[in-house]
Amino acid sequence: MAPPALNAFAVTSLVTALLVCLAPLGLVFGLVALWQIPRKGQRGKGLAIAGVSVSGAVLVLAAGLATVADFRVWTLPARDDNGAVTQPGWAPVQSLDVGDCFTPGAWMRERDTPPLGKGGVQVIPCDETHRAEAYATFRLAEQEEFPGREAIAEVAWQRCAELFVDYSVDPEGSGTLQTYYFRPDEVGWDAGRRTVLCWAARPGDAELDGSVRRDESDFDTDQLAFLSAAKPMYVVTAQRPAKSPEQDLAGAKAWAERMATAQAETIQRLEETELAGVERPTERLVAELKTGLPLWRKAADASDADAFLKSLRSVNRHDGAEHVERIRTALGLPASANQR
């Protein structure tokens, strides 16, 4: 007499169970086989049991790994009594505090940065390697309708550049940095969110190995006097439009006008400030800036993009960078970002 037929579902159950991605099917096939075998008098009960067991084990293991991964991703950073991060952790963007150091995703490093309510970041103690630091928040003007991303960008880019100088009294001393921001989206706006979070990072994938925060207590009197004099120019320089003069001549000219005003203010502050031991390079810096001042005004009156860029190139020849470096060195300040 011929032996009983081998149940096809039993064989399929074991095979699919061994293929990890098909383990759920292996479990189903095994249960079907166990139901059919006694009713049809077939062989393969051992294979079906093995298929169900292996599939179940694979599914339990996968569920455990998913739970561990989810726990790791959303374990909040540990903080001390002052709110400083002491242990790394993952957190939603909207939970970042001013002074937090973190590593953003590559998708976040766009001029039109993502909304506050979306995405998470790894928050890290500032004395450990990281890529970004949150440095300021501000509230947008109240209005009922969502102003749109472009309107928010225009305000946020300017304001975040200005606020960075308050957070880092000597921004040039921290090396090359770029400012970014997280903004409210339309859904958040309708829910009452009006806050913009400003953050700074090095261009590309370069990392930071410490905080970029520098307050007045980190500097002596002469250092502070020089940094205060240079502040107007630094702020407006950081607000340089993203669009080229060819794309937005009016925006470029408006920025040049602000640069002329800021440079005039810096000149006045330098002339009114006594910096012991650096009188000569300060005089030379003032002379260079005075030479460049009418060139900024010429750029502000440019008739086209070519004329604007020509004036800008002339301005760059009178930025006084070498005198700035002499002053910084004599005062004990680190070299500027463009000299490293």
C-alpha positions in Angstrom: 0.0 0.0 0.0 1.3 3.5 -0.9 2.3 5.8 2.0 0.0 8.8 2.8 0.6 11.9 0.7 2.8 14.6 2.1 0.8 17.8 2.9 2.0 20.6 0.7 1.2 23.3 3.2 3.5 21.6 5.8 6.4 21.7 3.4 5.7 25.3 2.4 5.4 26.4 6.0 8.9 25.2 6.9 10.4 26.7 3.7 8.8 30.1 4.2 9.6 30.1 7.9 13.3 29.9 7.1 12.9 33.0 4.8 12.8 35.6 7.5 10.8 38.2 5.5 8.1 35.5 4.8 7.8 34.2 8.4 4.2 35.4 8.8 3.2 33.3 5.8 5.1 30.3 7.3 2.9 30.6 10.4 -0.3 30.7 8.4 0.7 27.8 6.2 1.7 25.7 9.2 -1.6 26.2 10.9 -3.5 25.3 7.7 -1.3 22.1 7.4 -2.1 21.1 11.0 -5.8 21.5 10.4 -5.7 19.5 7.1 -3.3 16.6 8.0 -5.6 14.6 10.4 -8.7 15.2 8.2 -7.0 14.0 5.0 -4.8 11.4 6.6 -1.7 13.0 5.2 2.0 13.1 6.4 3.9 16.2 7.4 2.8 17.0 10.9 6.4 17.3 12.1 7.2 19.7 9.3 4.1 21.8 10.0 5.0 22.0 13.7 8.5 23.0 12.8 7.3 25.7 10.4 4.9 27.1 13.0 7.7 27.1 15.7 10.3 28.8 13.5 7.9 31.4 12.2 6.7 32.2 15.7 10.3 32.6 17.0 11.2 34.8 14.1 8.1 37.0 14.7 8.8 37.3 18.4 12.4 38.2 17.7 11.4 40.9 15.2 8.9 42.4 17.6 11.5 42.6 20.3 14.1 44.3 18.0 11.4 46.8 16.9 10.6 47.6 20.5 14.3 48.1 21.4 14.9 50.3 18.4 11.8 52.4 19.1 13.0 52.8 22.8 16.4 53.9 21.6 15.1 56.4 19.2 12.8 58.1 21.6 14.8 57.9 24.8 14.9 61.6 25.9 18.2 63.2 26.8 19.1 63.4 30.5 19.5 66.9 31.9 21.0 68.4 35.1 19.3 70.8 37.4 20.2 73.7 35.1 18.7 72.0 32.0 22.0 71.2 30.4 22.2 67.9 28.6 24.3 65.3 30.4 23.4 62.1 28.4 22.5 61.9 24.7 19.0 61.1 23.7 16.5 61.5 20.9 13.8 64.1 21.0 11.2 65.9 18.8 12.4 69.1 17.2 9.9 71.2 19.1 11.3 70.1 22.4 14.8 71.6 21.8 15.9 74.3 24.3 18.2 77.3 23.6 21.7 76.0 24.3 21.0 72.4 23.2 23.6 70.8 20.9 22.3 68.2 18.5 22.8 66.4 15.2 20.1 67.1 12.6 19.2 65.0 9.7 20.6 65.9 6.2 17.0 66.7 5.1 16.9 69.5 7.7 19.8 71.5 6.2 17.8 73.6 3.8 17.1 77.3 3.7 13.4 76.5 3.9 13.9 74.3 6.9 11.3 71.9 8.2 8.4 72.8 10.5 8.9 72.7 14.3 6.3 69.9 14.7 8.0 67.4 12.3 11.1 65.2 12.8 13.4 64.3 15.6 17.0 65.0 16.4 19.7 63.4 18.5 20.4 65.8 21.4 24.0 65.6 22.7 26.1 67.2 25.5 27.8 70.2 24.0 31.3 68.9 25.0 30.8 65.9 22.8 31.0 66.0 19.0 27.9 67.3 17.4 26.8 69.3 14.3 24.4 72.0 15.5 23.4 74.2 18.4 20.1 75.9 19.1 20.8 79.5 20.1 17.6 81.6 20.1 13.8 81.6 19.7 11.5 84.4 18.7 7.8 84.8 18.1 6.4 85.9 14.8 3.9 88.7 14.5 0.3 87.7 15.3 -2.1 87.4 12.4 -5.0 85.1 11.8 -4.0 83.6 8.4 -0.8 81.6 7.9 1.7 84.1 6.2 3.3 81.4 4.1 6.8 79.9 4.0 8.4 82.7 2.0 7.1 85.4 4.3 8.4 83.5 7.3 11.7 82.8 5.7 12.3 86.5 5.0 11.7 87.3 8.7 13.4 84.3 10.1 16.6 84.5 8.1 17.2 88.1 9.1 16.2 87.8 12.7 18.2 84.6 13.3 21.4 86.2 11.9 20.9 89.2 14.3 20.2 87.0 17.3 23.3 84.9 16.8 25.6 87.8 17.6 23.8 88.1 21.0 24.4 84.4 21.7 28.0 84.4 20.5 29.6 87.7 21.2 32.5 86.8 18.9 31.0 84.8 16.1 34.2 85.0 14.0 36.1 83.2 16.8 34.0 80.1 16.4 35.0 79.4 12.8 32.7 79.3 9.7 29.1 78.9 10.8 25.8 79.0 9.0 22.5 79.9 10.6 19.3 77.9 10.1 15.8 77.8 11.6 12.8 75.7 12.4 9.5 77.3 11.6 5.8 76.7 12.2 3.8 75.2 9.4 0.2 76.0 8.5 -1.2 73.3 10.8 0.9 74.6 13.7 -0.1 78.2 12.9 -3.7 77.3 13.1 -3.0 75.6 16.5 -1.4 78.9 17.8 2.3 78.2 17.2 4.2 81.3 16.2 7.7 80.4 17.4 10.8 80.2 15.3 13.8 78.3 16.6 17.2 79.4 15.4 20.2 77.1 15.2 23.8 77.2 13.9 26.0 74.6 12.2 29.1 74.4 10.1 28.6 74.1 6.3 28.3 70.6 5.0 29.0 67.8 7.3 31.7 69.5 9.4 31.3 68.9 13.2 31.5 71.1 16.3 33.5 69.9 19.3 32.1 72.4 21.8 29.5 75.1 22.3 29.5 78.2 20.1 28.0 80.3 23.0 30.3 83.2 24.0 29.0 85.8 26.5 30.6 89.0 27.7 32.1 87.4 30.7 34.5 85.5 28.4 36.2 88.7 27.2 38.2 91.6 28.7 37.3 95.2 28.3 39.4 95.9 25.1 38.2 92.7 23.4 34.6 93.6 24.1 35.1 97.2 22.9 36.4 95.9 19.5 33.7 93.3 19.2 31.0 95.8 20.0 32.4 98.1 17.3 32.4 95.4 14.7 29.0 94.0 15.6 26.9 96.2 13.1 28.9 95.0 10.1 28.9 91.4 11.2 25.1 91.3 11.7 24.3 92.7 8.2 27.0 90.7 6.5 25.3 87.5 7.9 22.0 88.7 6.4 23.4 88.7 2.9 20.5 87.6 0.6 20.4 84.0 -0.6 19.4 85.0 -4.1 22.0 86.4 -6.5 21.7 90.0 -7.9 20.6 88.4 -11.2 17.7 86.7 -9.4 16.8 89.6 -7.1 18.5 92.9 -7.8 16.2 94.9 -5.5 17.0 92.6 -2.6 20.7 92.9 -3.2 20.6 96.7 -3.4 18.6 96.9 -0.2 21.2 94.7 1.5 24.0 96.9 0.2 22.2 100.0 1.6 22.1 98.3 5.0 25.7 97.4 4.7 26.6 101.0 4.1 24.7 102.1 7.2 26.3 99.3 9.3 29.8 100.1 8.1 29.3 103.8 8.9 28.2 102.8 12.4 31.2 100.5 12.8 33.6 103.3 11.7 32.0 105.7 14.2 32.4 103.2 17.0 36.0 102.4 16.2 36.8 106.2 16.1 35.2 106.6 19.5 36.9 103.5 21.1 40.4 103.6 22.6 42.1 100.2 22.1 45.5 100.2 23.9 48.3 98.8 21.9 46.4 98.6 18.6 46.0 102.3 17.7 47.9 102.0 14.4 46.1 99.0 12.9 42.8 100.5 14.1 43.5 103.7 12.3 44.3 101.8 9.1 41.2 99.7 9.4 39.1 102.8 9.7 40.8 104.3 6.7 40.0 101.2 4.6 36.4 101.1 5.7 36.0 104.8 4.9 37.3 104.1 1.4 34.9 101.2 0.9 31.9 103.1 2.3 31.0 105.0 -1.0 31.4 101.7 -2.9 28.6 100.1 -0.8 26.4 103.1 -1.7 27.3 102.7 -5.3 26.2 99.1 -5.1 23.0 100.2 -3.6 22.4 102.4 -6.6 23.5 99.9 -9.2 21.4 99.9 -12.4 21.9 96.2 -13.1 23.4 93.0 -11.6 26.8 93.5 -13.4 27.2 97.0 -12.0 26.3 95.7 -8.5 28.8 92.9 -8.7 31.5 95.2 -10.0 30.9 97.5 -7.0 31.0 94.5 -4.6 34.3 93.4 -5.9 35.7 96.9 -5.3 34.3 96.8 -1.7 36.0 93.5 -1.0 39.4 95.1 -1.8 38.8 97.6 1.0 37.4 95.3 3.7 40.4 95.8 6.0 40.7 92.1 6.7 44.5 92.2 7.3 44.1 95.0 9.8 41.3 93.2 11.6 43.5 90.2 12.0 46.3 92.3 13.5 43.9 93.8 16.0 42.5 90.4 16.9 45.9 88.9 17.4 47.1 91.8 19.5 43.9 91.6 21.7 44.2 87.9 22.2 41.2 86.9 20.1 41.3 83.8 17.8 41.8 84.2 14.1 38.7 85.1 12.0 37.0 82.2 10.2 38.2 83.4 6.8 41.9 83.3 8.0 41.8 79.6 9.1 
